Amino acid sequence: MTEPEVRMVDISNKTIVLREAEAEGFIRLKKETIQRIVENEIEKGDIISIAKTAGILAAKKTSELIPLCHLIPLENVEIDIKIEDEGLRVISKVKAHYKTGVEMEALVATAIALLTIWDMVKKYEKDDKGQYPYTLIKEIKVVNKIKHVT
């Protein structure tokens, strides 16, 4: 049996167009933790600003994290974090004029922002055994992808 060949997709013949992608995900947290976030009482600092910054940085490093992704010159990354009843929703929007889409960058931005939130609140989410029976990251998905054709 021969090994399947691993290779980056050749996009050299594609044209450069504006591409946009939006991804979102959710982290379920205890009510007490959400209240701490609202009242800016998280020991590690401003959770929303730090998670947004982490998401932007992650989008810019996607090709370093996912082996076959192309290095895309991103033009805009926006991260929105909404506090909801049961946790926080992260929405990442990415734009670039390039030959291939930016959905992986939007997904990575969302995932890393969510993981950053987890890291910043883990102290408050642990039970008496040091476990996380309630905390959950879920529903990371692409919600919109646009290729602007001129």
LOLUMKOL-564993 format. One line per field, with one value per residue: residue number from 0; residue in three letters; x, y, z of N, C-alpha, C in turn. Coordinates in steps of 0.05 Angstrom, whole numbers. Example, Ala and Ser with C-alpha at 12.3 -4.5 7.8 and 13.67 -1.06 7.14 Angstrom:
! residues 2
nr <- c(0|1)
rest <- c(ALA|SER)
n.X <- c(264|257)
n.Y <- c(-114|-45)
n.Z <- c(156|142)
ca.X <- c(246|273)
ca.Y <- c(-90|-21)
ca.Z <- c(156|143)
c.X <- c(264|258)
c.Y <- c(-66|1)
c.Z <- c(156|157)
This chain:
! residues 150
nr <- c(0|1|2|3|4|5|6|7|8|9|10|11|12|13|14|15|16|17|18|19|20|21|22|23|24|25|26|27|28|29|30|31|32|33|34|35|36|37|38|39|40|41|42|43|44|45|46|47|48|49|50|51|52|53|54|55|56|57|58|59|60|61|62|63|64|65|66|67|68|69|70|71|72|73|74|75|76|77|78|79|80|81|82|83|84|85|86|87|88|89|90|91|92|93|94|95|96|97|98|99|100|101|102|103|104|105|106|107|108|109|110|111|112|113|114|115|116|117|118|119|120|121|122|123|124|125|126|127|128|129|130|131|132|133|134|135|136|137|138|139|140|141|142|143|144|145|146|147|148|149)
rest <- c(MET|THR|GLU|PRO|GLU|VAL|ARG|MET|VAL|ASP|ILE|SER|ASN|LYS|THR|ILE|VAL|LEU|ARG|GLU|ALA|GLU|ALA|GLU|GLY|PHE|ILE|ARG|LEU|LYS|LYS|GLU|THR|ILE|GLN|ARG|ILE|VAL|GLU|ASN|GLU|ILE|GLU|LYS|GLY|ASP|ILE|ILE|SER|ILE|ALA|LYS|THR|ALA|GLY|ILE|LEU|ALA|ALA|LYS|LYS|THR|SER|GLU|LEU|ILE|PRO|LEU|CYS|HIS|LEU|ILE|PRO|LEU|GLU|ASN|VAL|GLU|ILE|ASP|ILE|LYS|ILE|GLU|ASP|GLU|GLY|LEU|ARG|VAL|ILE|SER|LYS|VAL|LYS|ALA|HIS|TYR|LYS|THR|GLY|VAL|GLU|MET|GLU|ALA|LEU|VAL|ALA|THR|ALA|ILE|ALA|LEU|LEU|THR|ILE|TRP|ASP|MET|VAL|LYS|LYS|TYR|GLU|LYS|ASP|ASP|LYS|GLY|GLN|TYR|PRO|TYR|THR|LEU|ILE|LYS|GLU|ILE|LYS|VAL|VAL|ASN|LYS|ILE|LYS|HIS|VAL|THR)
n.X <- c(17|13|35|-8|1|23|7|8|-47|-46|-51|-36|-58|-105|-146|-137|-181|-228|-239|-280|-293|-333|-333|-357|-362|-375|-368|-386|-400|-398|-449|-430|-379|-388|-412|-367|-336|-368|-366|-313|-275|-236|-178|-133|-140|-168|-212|-241|-214|-163|-175|-195|-148|-115|-143|-139|-83|-76|-105|-70|-28|-44|-26|21|4|-31|-14|-21|-44|-46|-3|-33|-42|-70|-121|-158|-181|-232|-256|-310|-340|-391|-428|-469|-527|-509|-455|-400|-399|-360|-345|-314|-288|-257|-217|-189|-153|-141|-120|-145|-192|-210|-230|-207|-173|-210|-235|-192|-180|-227|-226|-179|-188|-231|-204|-168|-202|-220|-171|-163|-205|-205|-191|-237|-274|-263|-281|-286|-250|-214|-230|-267|-328|-370|-354|-348|-329|-360|-394|-362|-357|-361|-398|-408|-385|-353|-340|-319|-336|-314)
n.Y <- c(-23|43|105|160|220|281|347|417|453|475|540|575|589|614|673|736|758|793|763|738|714|687|663|627|610|579|585|552|573|576|610|643|654|682|727|748|762|802|840|853|823|785|752|749|791|836|801|802|837|813|762|776|799|754|722|752|751|696|686|710|675|627|595|575|541|504|456|453|499|560|617|675|742|777|827|848|833|819|812|794|791|765|769|720|687|636|635|655|681|678|713|715|753|755|784|787|802|754|690|646|623|651|623|585|617|648|609|590|637|642|594|600|647|629|588|620|648|606|592|639|638|590|580|594|559|507|447|419|378|393|390|402|402|431|470|483|482|495|485|509|538|554|609|642|654|689|703|753|768|801)
n.Z <- c(0|-18|9|18|-19|10|3|-9|-35|-101|-118|-156|-205|-194|-187|-154|-106|-64|-3|48|114|167|231|288|359|423|493|550|615|687|724|764|747|699|721|748|704|681|721|719|749|743|758|724|689|640|609|560|525|524|503|452|430|430|393|345|338|332|283|247|249|228|184|205|244|222|179|121|104|67|70|84|67|111|116|150|215|257|322|360|423|459|517|543|572|590|580|539|474|417|360|299|246|184|133|67|8|-36|-64|-43|6|72|114|149|179|206|237|268|296|327|357|387|415|447|477|504|537|569|594|624|661|687|740|768|749|764|800|867|862|826|774|712|707|685|648|579|512|451|388|348|287|216|197|156|90|40|-27|-65|-128|-184)
ca.X <- c(0|29|26|-20|19|15|17|-8|-62|-34|-70|-22|-74|-129|-144|-139|-207|-234|-251|-287|-304|-341|-336|-365|-361|-386|-357|-406|-387|-415|-462|-412|-356|-399|-414|-340|-328|-384|-356|-284|-262|-219|-151|-114|-143|-191|-216|-251|-192|-141|-184|-195|-121|-105|-156|-126|-56|-79|-112|-46|-9|-58|-9|42|-9|-44|8|-25|-56|-30|2|-51|-37|-96|-125|-174|-191|-248|-266|-331|-346|-416|-435|-496|-536|-495|-427|-391|-399|-338|-350|-290|-291|-231|-218|-163|-153|-122|-128|-159|-209|-199|-246|-190|-163|-233|-239|-170|-184|-248|-217|-158|-202|-245|-185|-157|-223|-218|-147|-166|-226|-203|-190|-264|-290|-257|-296|-268|-231|-197|-241|-284|-352|-390|-341|-350|-327|-376|-406|-343|-365|-362|-425|-410|-361|-360|-319|-329|-328|-317)
ca.Y <- c(0|67|127|182|243|304|371|441|457|495|562|594|597|628|702|749|771|797|740|743|691|692|638|632|588|586|572|551|579|578|636|659|663|703|752|759|775|827|859|856|812|762|757|752|817|842|777|807|849|793|741|788|801|727|713|766|740|668|687|717|653|602|577|563|522|483|451|456|525|580|642|694|769|786|856|855|812|831|792|804|772|772|755|709|676|612|636|676|674|691|716|725|760|758|793|789|799|732|669|625|634|657|610|573|638|655|586|590|660|636|573|610|665|612|575|641|653|583|595|661|633|563|581|597|538|481|437|414|358|405|383|422|387|448|486|469|497|481|498|525|533|577|617|657|655|705|708|775|765|827)
ca.Z <- c(0|-20|26|2|-20|24|-11|-8|-59|-119|-124|-173|-228|-184|-187|-128|-102|-36|9|76|128|194|247|316|377|449|517|572|640|711|727|781|730|681|738|752|679|678|741|715|773|735|768|702|675|622|593|533|509|520|484|425|421|424|368|323|334|321|255|232|250|220|167|222|261|206|160|92|99|54|85|71|77|122|115|173|233|278|341|377|444|471|542|542|598|598|573|521|445|402|331|286|218|172|105|53|-22|-40|-82|-29|27|99|135|169|197|223|256|287|313|345|375|406|434|467|494|521|557|587|610|643|681|697|769|778|738|775|823|890|855|805|747|698|699|672|627|553|487|432|365|331|259|197|194|130|73|16|-47|-81|-156|-198)
c.X <- c(18|17|14|-1|6|25|-3|-22|-49|-55|-58|-38|-100|-124|-148|-166|-210|-249|-256|-298|-311|-345|-344|-362|-371|-372|-378|-390|-408|-426|-443|-389|-365|-402|-387|-330|-342|-373|-326|-268|-246|-190|-131|-118|-168|-195|-224|-228|-170|-150|-186|-167|-109|-117|-144|-99|-57|-87|-88|-26|-21|-40|14|30|-21|-26|3|-40|-36|-26|-13|-46|-64|-97|-142|-182|-207|-259|-287|-337|-370|-421|-464|-503|-519|-465|-421|-390|-377|-346|-326|-296|-263|-235|-190|-169|-132|-135|-144|-172|-195|-215|-229|-179|-186|-237|-217|-172|-205|-239|-197|-170|-217|-226|-172|-177|-221|-194|-150|-186|-224|-203|-218|-283|-286|-276|-276|-248|-211|-206|-259|-310|-372|-379|-340|-347|-342|-384|-387|-350|-362|-391|-430|-384|-369|-335|-331|-318|-334|-322)
c.Y <- c(25|89|148|206|267|328|394|444|479|515|582|604|612|658|713|764|775|773|747|717|699|665|646|606|598|572|575|554|579|607|655|670|685|729|764|773|802|848|864|847|787|768|762|777|818|820|782|818|829|771|751|790|774|716|726|755|712|668|692|694|626|584|565|540|498|479|458|482|544|604|664|722|781|817|866|831|826|808|806|783|782|755|747|697|653|612|659|665|691|690|729|730|767|766|793|788|777|711|647|637|637|644|596|593|647|634|586|614|654|616|584|630|650|598|595|647|630|586|617|656|606|561|581|574|510|473|431|392|368|399|405|409|404|462|469|488|481|498|516|518|559|584|633|657|669|708|730|773|791|824)
c.Z <- c(0|-2|8|3|-5|9|-7|-35|-75|-126|-143|-196|-220|-185|-158|-127|-72|-25|39|88|156|208|275|333|404|471|539|598|662|712|744|765|711|697|743|728|676|697|740|739|767|742|746|686|659|602|564|515|504|501|456|414|413|398|344|317|322|292|238|231|241|203|182|239|246|181|131|85|85|73|71|84|86|122|139|188|255|296|358|398|459|496|540|569|608|592|554|492|432|373|318|256|207|142|93|23|-27|-59|-69|-4|54|121|156|189|216|245|277|307|335|366|396|425|455|487|513|544|578|606|631|665|694|727|781|769|750|798|846|885|833|777|737|689|683|647|601|530|466|408|350|302|242|193|168|116|47|-2|-66|-110|-170|-228)
